[in-house]
Amino acid sequence: MAISAAMLGVALLFSAIPLKAQTEVGIDLGLFSSYVWRGVTTTNKPVIQPAAYLSVPVGNASVTLGAWSNIDLGKYDDPTDDISESGGGSGFNLSEVDPYAEVSFPVGKTTLTGGVLGYVYPNSDSAPNSSGLTTGDANTVEIYGKLGVDAPLSPELSVYYDVNKVKGAYIEGAVSYSLAASEDISVNLGALAGFNAGRGIPDDPLSDEISNYEDDGFTHLDLSAGLPFALGTVSITPVVHFVVNGDARTKATSPTDLNEDVKLWGGVSLSWSNSLGPESPPDNGS
């Protein structure tokens, strides 16, 4: 109910905003070796992650509605080796849908973003032969804020606060750099550090709250490298992530591998976007 009410309120606000020129629609599709969420291995077999968004300019700001999802590709049949968000009882299983709404606006050389993010887990229960992590009982809502700076390394600070089932903050700092390998090829380098503040195991064992991490403090460091290129109107980016694990949850890569200091995952993402609405009038020289 909390997710529905929050997203419905934002959608009603959005529907009252007139669509302007350069409204943008986009579609993303990722294929990855595993699903790693904020350093935590959520699925240790290949996944597909479709996403879509609609962004509308409103004055100096932009309002975006979108959704991201995760689909487990494989059927999991070994509970000693497998981590599966959905339970792994069948292949091509939709295990998570994350609707979101946000508004972004520039302030000098910074960009401020605020939004609401829902987590919806369609599976009602876990398969008995695998380690299912999340069901509908874990559905929850976050509010978040981001601060991006137009400066060398493009630093960004993000804070997410769960207002429903977890009741705690997750803080993320990131930098990125595009390294020119040639006139036509660049390598996108990134570094991201995560920190937990209150999203650990509840003190009351009878609480209906859930946890994302074991302890407060540093959760993980994610170092990434991507090689984007264009194929027609589609941007294709192979990427690899090297993760230094800090929290006990991020160190678990299978039910038996619970103390891995590092892990490697990656894949490829495809992105397409298009501007909608009337184009700017041509310059007639007057």
Secondary structure as UniProt FT lines:
FT   HELIX           2..15
FT   TURN            21..22
FT   STRAND          23..32
FT   STRAND          35..37
FT   TURN            38..39
FT   STRAND          40..43
FT   STRAND          47..58
FT   TURN            59..60
FT   STRAND          61..72
FT   TURN            79..81
FT   STRAND          93..107
FT   TURN            108..109
FT   STRAND          110..120
FT   TURN            128..129
FT   HELIX           136..138
FT   STRAND          140..149
FT   TURN            152..153
FT   STRAND          156..162
FT   STRAND          169..180
FT   STRAND          186..197
FT   TURN            205..206
FT   STRAND          217..226
FT   STRAND          229..231
FT   TURN            232..233
FT   STRAND          234..245
FT   TURN            248..251
FT   STRAND          262..276
//
